[in-house]
């Protein structure tokens, strides 16, 4: 054990496999992690509520009631992780870091927030409520965050995703698409009958590359640009046959000023180009998920609370920043809950070398506690 309550808790959380089963068939899911956290909070002045968003995949909300109807603050994190080898769930401490699946994304932030609210629960109550939430499924469709905002409200929120102790008030969006090209299966020596679904998708692939080149010449936000790329191509059965179908997965990453509707129009145009290139082309597309970029007012009270609490810990004032990656804060903002992201230092999320810095976990926890005290007073 490290001696730090946050780090000791994180070692316990990383050891719990909470692989998102929507990403990895047969994945363990989030239930054991939620049971562990709910048991930890029981009897500590929290009103704890869990409910299944999907079978065996519960959200958790623990409310620390205030005394005078002041502003309420939600500390929110996601309980799921991407897949990993079994050793990924055997955390290790090395050189001031904790290594393991989810150590950074985002069980480190969860541990920091959980210890912060426990300290608040052991102190005289604040005027406003403090809520701690765990949401399932952030790594896929954010079903947990969507279910959360259907049941709960808060004046504002803080999301302790990894930010290297920076304050993120705006971030990018994204859209994922499936494109399908239809051909006609036939023997390879029967060109009169066969239609090659793969090659007919070629103009679409060329169009994706051209679109990305245009985006590279377009607007940027803090050095980040919109982008598009092909992710997966699947089609065909064997060398001596024409493929009846080709499926292409595409990701479009969005910056503020771009929208999912804009992206849909771009995809539609790509298929129009393929149709114009060869009348034999038959294809369609569907959006799997789409999230618009989000931004909150940099003068919002929750921004001031995080900035002031961080300044007290770090000895410097933070500036509101943009981050390209989409987070569940997008769901909260769309529901009218302005959300700041502030979390620990680390690297390698979604890789075998994922790690989080131990010292930053303690700093993050103190900042979250300080922000809550300022905001909910």
HUTA-V233780 format. One line per field, one symbol per residue. psi: psi as a letter, one per 20 degrees, with the letter a starting at -180 (. if undefined). A space follows every 10 residues. Layout:
psi->???
This chain:
psi->qhiphghggg hgghioolpo ihhopjqhai gggggggghh ipjkjqoppq qpgqpjnqrp popoqahkka pqppoprpiq rrqrqhihkn qqppkjqpqq pihgnlhghg gghghghhhh hjrqqrgrqp ppqppqjhie jkhghhhgih hqqqhrqpol qpjkkrooiq rrarppqppp ppbpprqhkm ihhqpohghi ighggghggg ghhghhjaqq oliqrqrqqp gpppqqhrgl qppiqppppq popqrpiqrh gggghggghh hhghghhoii porrqqpgqp pqqqqrpijq hhghgggggh hhhikqpqqp rqqhqqrihg ggghjjnppq pparparkqj rikpqqpghh ggggghgggh gggghj.
